[in-house]
Every structure is written in structure tokens, then in C-alpha cells.
Amino acid sequence: MTTCSHLKAITDIKIGADYVCEECIKQNGTWMHLRTCQTCGATLCCDDSPSQHITKHYHETDHPVVASAEPGEQWLWCYKDGTFAEY
């Protein structure tokens, strides 16, 4: 499996402390699953959620890597290179 340079650069996995989408809370919205940005630590909802905040965050910030913030899941995704890695 090929791992991109963005995933290789992650040495300390950030996972949100609260199990909420920060943006959905502000907008009184709902979410399905959560992802944590590995650049800034923002925890936002996934693409299965109505607002898809983590993908919007990537497009607004160009922060390439997210980690699943779901209990029991241990994986990273790089938006820029379309690569996945478990840890």
C-alpha cells in the first residue's frame, strides 16, 4: 500500500475531546460520524452527514489529513492524495 507524504508526516494523532461537530452545534444541525483535522484539530461531520463540514473545511483551509473520531476506528484519510491508512 502506498502512503502519501501527508500521511507519513503525521506523528501525533489528534482526536476531538468532545463527541460533537463544532459547526453543527453552532448551526443547530445534526451529524452522522466525526472526523478530526490533523492540522488544526477541528472535529467536524463526515460526508454522510447533511452538512459535510469536514470536506468543506478541507476546501476552505487546504488541511489535507483527517482522522476518524469514531470510537473503535483508527484510520487517516488524505484529501489531497486520496490515500487511506490505518494506525
N, C-alpha and C positions, 0 to 999 in steps of 0.2 A: 504494500500500500504506500502510495506517495503522500508525504506530508509537506505542506507548503511552509515557507519561511515564517509566515504569520503565526501558524500553529506552533512551530518549533520555538518561537520567541516567548511563548507563554511559560513562565516558570512558577507562578503562584496563581492558582485558580481562584477567581473571585466568585462568590455566590451570595446573592442578596440575603440579608438577615431577616427581612420581613417577607412573608409569602403573599405579596401583592404586586400588581402592576402599578407603578408610580403614576403613570399618565391616566390609566383607567380610574384610579382613585380620584384624581383631580376632576375628571370629566363625568364621574358617576357612572362609569361603564363597567363592563364585565370582561372576563378573560378566561381562556381555557388552560394554557400552560405558560410557564415563565422562563425567560432566558436572561442571563446577566452578561452585559457588555464587559469584555475583558480589558478594555482600555480605561473606561471611566467608572465602571461598577454599577451603572444604571440597570435596574431589573424591570423588564417590560414584557408585555404579552407577545406570544408567538403568532405565526401566520394562520393558525386555526382559530384565533380569536377575532372578533369583529373588527377591531381597530388596528391590528397588526403593528403595534408600536415598535417592536424591536427592529423590524425591517425598515420602518420609517426612520428610526434612529440611525441605522447604518447609512441610509441615503443622505441624511442631513449632516452626519458627522464624519463619514468615511472610516469609522471604527470597525475594523474587519472581523474580529472574532467574538463569538458569544459562547457561553456555556449553558447547558440546561440547568435550570434552577429547580427542577423537579426532584423530589425525594427518590433515591434509588437510581437515578440516571447520572452517568458520569461521562459526558461527551462534550466536545467542542466542535463548532462549525465556523468555517471561514467564508464569509460572504464574498470577498474579493476573488478567491480562487475556487470556490465551490468545493472545498475539501472538508472532510469529517475525520475526527479522531476520538477514540475512547481513551479515558485515562484511569 
